[in-house]
Each structure stands twice: as C-alpha cells, then as structure tokens.
C-alpha cells in the first residue's frame, strides 16, 4: 500500500499560479504512475496530469500549456505547477497513484479556488 500526503492549493485570482505537492510513502516500488485528478461540484472526476515510471507525462487538453507536472524521485513527490489559472480550474484536486499490477490509491484532496 501507498500513503499519499498532499499540500498546496488554496485561492488564486484568474491568471495567477498555485503549486500542489503530493508525497508518497510505503510500497513505492509498486507504483506505475502518479498524478492529479480534479472534481468540481456536479462534475465527474477527471484526469489533470500524470507521469509514469518512464517519466512520460500526460495532460488533459484543458490544462496543456498552463500546468506542468514534475517529479522528484528522491523525495517520492510529484509537483503540479498551475499557471494562468482560470475560474473553471476550481475544483478539489486529488493525488492519485496507479499500481503496477492492480488498483490505485487516492489522497484526501485539496481545494483550489480561482476567482476574482
């Protein structure tokens, strides 16, 4: 099992920036990919960005060019740098890991609110 601890988030104005961090502990070797999802009220949970064990990243079309996902392997941490934020980015952001063989784990979620 993997435990996830999220930090960052909060409030920002449109055009502003925020950074989310997610640190993993436990059976790190069982992880195949790590990233972030988000869920706004009334909407389904959607992938924001993830990175696999080879270092390849995948972004939602809506955030491509604005958000950057990076990884610090020494700290077992991924960072989501969010720039040029828009009100439609408002959501609860959840860290996610997918295991190599089966299943996934979720963080507790952190609120991101973008408004003027």
C-alpha positions in Angstrom: 0.0 0.0 0.0 1.0 3.6 -0.6 0.1 6.6 1.5 -0.2 10.0 -0.1 0.2 13.4 1.6 -0.9 16.4 -0.4 -0.1 20.1 0.1 -0.6 23.3 -1.6 -3.8 24.6 -3.1 -5.9 27.4 -1.8 -7.2 30.5 -3.5 -5.9 32.4 -6.5 -7.1 35.1 -8.9 -7.6 34.4 -12.6 -4.2 34.4 -14.3 -2.5 33.5 -11.0 -0.5 30.5 -10.1 -0.5 27.8 -7.4 1.6 24.7 -6.8 0.4 21.3 -5.5 2.6 18.7 -4.0 2.0 15.1 -3.4 4.4 12.9 -1.4 4.2 9.1 -1.4 5.3 6.7 1.2 5.1 2.9 1.7 5.5 0.5 -1.2 6.9 3.0 -3.7 8.2 0.2 -5.9 4.6 -0.9 -6.6 3.7 2.5 -8.3 3.4 2.6 -12.1 2.1 6.1 -12.4 1.4 9.2 -10.2 -0.6 12.3 -10.9 -3.5 14.5 -10.2 -7.2 14.4 -10.8 -9.8 17.0 -10.1 -13.5 17.1 -9.3 -15.8 20.1 -9.4 -19.3 20.0 -7.9 -21.7 18.2 -10.2 -18.9 17.1 -12.5 -17.2 13.7 -12.8 -13.6 13.2 -11.6 -11.2 14.0 -14.4 -7.5 13.4 -15.0 -5.4 16.6 -14.9 -2.0 15.2 -15.4 0.1 12.1 -14.6 3.6 10.8 -15.1 4.6 7.1 -15.5 7.6 5.3 -14.3 9.4 6.1 -17.5 8.9 9.8 -16.9 6.3 10.3 -19.6 3.7 12.9 -18.8 0.1 13.1 -19.9 -2.1 16.2 -19.6 -5.7 17.0 -20.0 -6.3 19.2 -23.1 -7.9 21.9 -20.9 -4.6 22.3 -18.9 -2.0 21.7 -21.5 0.4 24.6 -21.8 -0.7 26.0 -18.4 0.0 23.2 -16.0 3.3 21.4 -15.5 3.7 18.1 -13.7 7.2 17.2 -12.4 8.6 14.5 -10.2 11.4 14.3 -7.6 12.3 10.7 -7.4 14.5 11.2 -4.3 11.6 12.6 -2.4 8.9 10.3 -4.0 7.0 13.6 -4.7 5.2 15.0 -7.7 4.5 18.7 -8.2 1.8 20.3 -10.2 2.6 23.8 -11.1 -0.6 25.6 -12.2 -0.2 28.8 -14.1 -2.6 31.1 -15.9 -5.4 29.8 -13.7 -9.0 30.1 -14.8 -12.2 30.0 -12.8 -13.0 26.7 -14.5 -10.0 25.2 -12.8 -11.8 25.5 -9.5 -12.2 22.0 -8.0 -10.9 19.6 -5.4 -7.6 18.2 -6.7 -6.8 14.7 -5.7 -3.4 13.0 -5.9 -3.5 9.5 -7.4 -1.2 6.6 -7.8 -1.8 3.6 -10.0 -0.2 0.3 -9.0 1.8 -1.8 -11.4 -0.5 -4.9 -11.1 -3.9 -3.8 -9.9 -5.7 -0.9 -8.2 -4.9 2.7 -7.3 -4.8 5.0 -4.2 -6.0 8.5 -3.6 -5.0 11.4 -1.5 -7.5 13.2 0.7 -7.9 16.1 -1.8 -7.1 19.8 -1.7 -9.3 22.6 -2.7 -8.3 25.0 -5.5 -10.5 28.1 -5.9 -9.9 30.6 -8.7 -12.0 33.7 -8.5 -11.6 37.5 -8.6 
